[in-house]
Amino acid sequence: MAEKVRIQKALSDAGIASRRAAEKMVEQGRIKVNGRPCIIGQQIDPRRDKVMIDGEPVELSVKDKRKWYIALNKPRGYVTTMSDELGRKCVTELVSDIPERIYPVGRLDRNSEGLLIMTNDGDFANLVMHPRSEIEKTYRVTVDSEVTEDQVVDLSAGIVLDGERTLPAVVNVVTKEEGRTVMLMTIKEGKNRQIRRMCEAVGLTVSRLKRIVIGPVRLGMLKPGTWRELTAMELKQLRSKYESSVKNGEGADKKEKSTKNKRYR
């Protein structure tokens, strides 16, 4: 009997979209399986079922496909989607010389720039984006005013967004001029427009935002609009970050269970 997998996993394994992006496409009614609208979690046979996205057939076979892991320096003005109904420039245009279809791991909004990881390895993408990984991301943040010590303290402690407080951040002022301040902000989350919204919450307006670090991966001297492959060491460190977090989480769970057991003895 043919092995079936969920539609979002099949698309992720084939390097077409991350599982999260695939779920959004399903919700938007963009995916059909054997001519019928797909539902989230639907089980399919990648070898036999016919899948179409926006009316176009997609190849789900992963046989002989090379896995790609790249770092891209995204310029401002590009959106981190595979295509855009508004006709805006997409980051996929910057990696058109790669023979396989790759997609962004995480996102940067249209007006932000800098480091973006892209891949066609769904398991790797999920690993990097998993909240448990807590992979540090550093941004060079320019605001159009001076920054007070109280504002730095508030940003460092975490800001309430969507009813939840963000994890503590590391905030360092790099340059301070009249009407302009540059900071380096390091966070371990990836909420939508998080840096901009954190700054807005303390009365600061971001005029320029550039991501320069994701875990062990640094932007360095990579020119805007160009890409490079991740090194074997960078891949190893990204994967080990998740693996160690899982082990620590399991250890914490065991400790908590042990504590609970002691309470009821």
N, C-alpha and C positions, 0 to 999 in steps of 0.2 A: 504494500500500500504506500502511495506517495506521501511524503512527509509534508504536512501543511504548517505554515507559519502565519503570524499576524501580518496584515498588510503593511503596517508601519515598519516592521522589522524587515520585510522583504525589500521595501524601497530603500531602507537604510543599508542593508547588506549589499545591494546593487549599486550603492554610491549615488543614488538619485536624490535623496533628501535625508536629513536627520529624522529620527523618529518623531521628535516634537514638530518639525516642519511638516512631516507626512500627516500627522494627526490634524494639523490646521487645514491642510489641503482636503482631507476627507470631510471635515466639518463644513468647508466651503462648497462641497459638492463637486469638486474638480476631478475626482477620481472615480472611474467606473471599472468594474470587474465583470468580464464577459458581457458587456453591454448594459449592466445594471449599476445604479449608484452604490458606492461602497459605504460601509459603516465602520466606525472605529473599532478595532479589535477583530475585524473579520478575518477568518482563516482562509488562506489561499495556497494553491500549489504553484510556486514560482515557475515551474517547468511547463505547466499545461495551461493555467489560467491566463486569459488575455487582459492585460491591464492598460488602461488609457488615462492620461492626464491631460486635461484641457483638450480632449478629442484626439490627442496624438498617442500612438502606441509606444510603450516603453519596454526595454529589454531588461528582464530581471535576472538573467543568468550572470553569475559572478565568476564563471569558469574562465581561467586565463587572464583575468583582469588584474592589473598591477595596483597595489595599494599606494596611494599618494598622501604625503603629509607635508604641507608647505606653510611657510610664513609669508604673508603678503603685507606690503605697506599700503594700506587703503588711503587714497586721497579723499579730501572733502568732496562732496557732491555725488558720491556713489552710495547706493543702498545695498545692504547685505542680504539680498534675496536672489533667487535663481532667475527671476524675471519680474517685470514690474508693469502693471496694467496702465500706469500713468506715463509710461515711456521714459522713465528716469534711467540714468546710467546704473548698471548693476556690476558688482564685483566680478561676476563671471566673465565679463568682457576683458578683464585684466589677466585672466588665466586661460584664454582661448587656445593657447599653444600647448596646453596639457591635453593629451589624447583621451583621457578619461573624464567623465563628468564628476566634478568635485563640488563641495558645498561648504559654506562657512560653519565653523564651530563657534557658536555664540554669535554676537552681533556688535556692530558699531552703528550708531544712527547716522543719517545722511550727512550731517554737518560735523561729525567727528572724523578723526583720521588716525592712522597708525597701524599697530600690529593686529593682524587678523589671521588666525589659523584656519586652514581649509583642508579637507580630506575627502576621501570616498570610502573610508572605513567607519561604518556605523557604530561598531562597538567602541572604537577609540573616541569618536565624537561624544558618545554618551558618557564615557569615563571622564573626559575633560570637563563636561558640563554638569556632571553630577554634583549636587550641593555638598555631599559628604566630602568631596575632594578638597574643597576650600582652597583652590589654587589661587595664589596671590596675583593680582593684576595691578600694575602701576600706571598711572596716568600723569601726564604733564598738563596741568590745568591753569589756564590764564583767565583771570577775572578782571572786569573793567573798573575796579575800585581797590582801595586799600583793605587789607584783611586784619581784623583785630585779634588779639590773643583769645578772647572769649569765643569768637567764631571758630578758631582753630580747635579749641577745646571741645566745642559742641560737635564739630565734624568728626573729631577723633573718637568721641564717646559713642557715636552712632546717632542716626536720625530716624524718627518714626516716619515710615513711608507705607501707605496702604494699611495702616493699622498695626504694623510691625516695626520694631526697631532694628535697624541694620546692625550688622556686626561691627565691633570697633575697627576704626581705620587708622592708618599711619599717615599723618599729615605733616609735611615740612614745607616751610616757606623758602623758596629759592631766591627770588628777587622781589623787592618791594620798591615801587616808584609811585610818584603822585598819580593817582587815577589808574594804577595798574599793578597787579600782583601775580606772580607765577608760583604755583605750589606743585609739589609732588604728592599725589594721593594714592595710597595702596589699600585695596579692598579685597575681600575674599568671596564676594558674591557677584551676581550678574543680573540684578534687577533692571527692568526697563528704564533706560536713561538715568541710571542710579546716581552717577556723579553730578550731573546737571541738577537733578531734583534735590540732592543733598545740599548743594550750594544754594539753590533757590530757597530752601527751608531756613537758611541762616541769613538770608538777605543778600546773597552774592549772585551776580549774573555772569555765566561763563561765556567768554568771547571766543575761546579756542580750547579744544580738547583733543589730546593726542595720547593714545595708549602706546606705551613703550616697552612693557614687560608683561608676559604671561608665564607665570611659574619660572622655569629655567630658560625660557625663550626670550631673547632680547631683540628689539628692533635694530639696534646698532646703526650702521651706515646704509642700510637698505633704502634705496631711492623710492620715492612715491610712485606707485603704480607698478612696481616690480616685485618679484617673489624669489624665494629660495627654498630648497628642501630642508626640512628639519634634520638635525644630525641624529645619529644613533644614540648619543648621550642624552639629547633633549627628549627623545621619545622614551628612553628608559626612565628618566627622572619624572616625566609626566605620569607614566604608568605606575611607578613605584609610589608616587604621592597618593594615588587613589587606593592602592593595595594596602599601604600603611594606615590610611584613614579607616578602611574597612576593619582591619585587625584591631585598631584602637577602639572602634565602635563596638565590636564584638566583645572586647575586654570590658568596656564600660557597661554593656548590657549584662554580662555575667556578674559583674560586681554589684549592679543594682538588684539583680535577682537574688543574689546571696544575701544582700542587706535585707530585702523584703522577707526572705525565709527566716532570718534571725528574729525579725520583729514578731513573727507569729508563732515562734517556738514556745 
